[in-house]
């Protein structure tokens, strides 16, 4: 299944790219990932999915960039008692300029629902909405850290 979202940041591409690089180097994407993951598991608790695990591993590849784009790969994995209930998410975070003081920040990823056909049915019923909401929360967290604004103050596209 594919999942993604994008936001418009009111900040120049060069500044946004440098701040994203600093976030990666400081390990700050882990905090944004944990916040987004906690949001997702809270939503699943509400719909009665027991035995939830915690996000235990976030892997981030080094930022690759040019004057016209920047990007990095992220992998989220859950383990523990309920780890098998969650797919591994592989996603790309990209940034592109959209004007002198505007940058587009996007996340596009894919996951395979766990538990075979039962997982596919659960994904259609609930999990895909949770995955989409998780990506939105993660993107808002990263956007807020890049712009120095509260999460959610950047505009979705």
N, C-alpha and C positions, 0 to 999 in steps of 0.2 A: 504494500500500500504506500502511496505517496502522500506526503504532508508538507506544507510549506506556508510561508507568509512573508510579507515585506512591509517596510515602513519607510517613510520619508523623513530624513533628518535635516533639520535646519542648521547645517554646519558644512564647511567646505570638505571636499573629499580628502585633501591632504591632511587636514587636522583629524578627521574621523579615522582615516587609515592609521595615523600615528597612535591615536588613542586605543584603537582596537589592538594594535601591536603591543602596546603597554599592558592592556588587559590580559592578553595571552601570556606575556612574559611574567606577569605577576600572579598568574593562576586564578585570576578573578572570574574567568568563565565557569569555573567549578561552582562558585557561589551562585551564579545566575542559573546554572543547571540544576543545582540542588533546590533552589527556590521554585523553579518551574516543575520539577519532579514532585516536590511536596504538594504543590497545587494539584497536580494530576492525581496523586494517591488520595488526597482529601476528597476529590470528586468521586473516586471509585469507592471510598468508604461510604459515601452517601447512597450509592446504588447497591450496596451490600456485597462487595467483593472482599472476602475475608483473607487473612494471612498475607497481607501486603509486605513486600520487601522494601528495602531502602536502596537508593542509588548508591552503588559502591565504587563504580569506576567510570570516569569520564576521561576519554583520551582526546587530545587536541593536537593536530598536526601544526607545524610551524606556518605562520602567515606567509603566503606567497602574494606578491603584489607587483604592479606596474603603475604607470602614471594614469591608467584608465580603469583599473580594477584591482580588487584585493579579495583574497579568499583563503579559507582554511576549512579543514575537515574536522568533524566532531563525531565521536561515538559515545553513546550512553548505554550502559549495561546495568541490570539489576541482578542481585544474587540474594541468597538467604532463603527462608522458608517459602516465600511466594515468588521467587525470582523467575520461575518457569512460566508465570502468568503474564510476564512482560516481554515484549519483543526487544531486540537490540535495535537501536535507532542509529543509522548512519546518515549524517546530514552535512551539507556544505553551507557555510556562512559566507556570503559575498557582499561586496560593496562596490557601487559604481557611482560616478558623479552624474548629477542631473541638473547642473547649473553651477554657477560660481559658489553659491552658499547652500547648495542642496546635495545631499547624498542619499542614495537608495541602499538600505540595509535589507538583505533578504536571507531567509533560511529555507532550504529545500532539502528534504530527506526522504528516506524510505525505510520501511520496516516490514517484516513478515509476521502476521499474527501467530502467536503460539497456539499449541493444542490442535493443530490440523483443522478439520472442517468445523469442529465446535468453536475453535478460536476465530475462524473466519466469520461465523455467524455472530459471535460476541463482538467482533470488530465492527460489523455492520450495525449492530444494535447500540453499542456504547463506546467501544474502545477508540474508534476513529475520531469521534467527537472529542474524547479525552486527549488523544494525540494532537489534534488540531489546536485545542485550547492550551496544551502544554507548550507547543511551539510559539503560540502568540505570547504567552507569559514570558518565555525565554527571550524572545525577540524584544519585547518591551523592556526587560531587565537589561539586556545588552545595550539597547538604544539609550536608555537612561544613563548607563555608565559612560557611554561615549559622549553624550551631549552634556552630562552633568545636570540633567533635568530629572524630575521624578519619573519613574517607570510609568508609561501610559500617556505621557505628555507629547510624544511624537505622533505623527499622523500615519495611520494605516493607509495603504494604497489600495 
